Amino acid sequence: MTTRKFAIAKQLGGKRVITNKGEEVGRLSDIKIEERSGELDTFLVEPSEDSKFAQKLPRNEEEFIAIPFKAIFAVSDVIVVDENLIK
């Protein structure tokens, strides 16, 4: 039997987001969910002003970095994203 772990979305807000190579990206601001399927779609991250890596990433009209859910590598004390899937 497969065990699933769930995190309450409210607990994720404000968590640090880093890449799998240790680069700072920013802090989680919001999560977009696909309405029809209910699946997670995109994590919206407020970029860190001190991060040269984050400054290179494209931003949406609200100035957030949109990270596709498929790029999320791990969620614990920080959210780890696959650097190659967010460029």
Buried (B, 14 or more C-beta within 10 A) or exposed (E): EEEEEEEEEEEBEEBBBBBBEEBBBBBBBBBEEEEEEEEBBBBBBBBBEEBEBBEEBEBEEEEBBBBBBEBBBEBEEBBBBBBEBBE
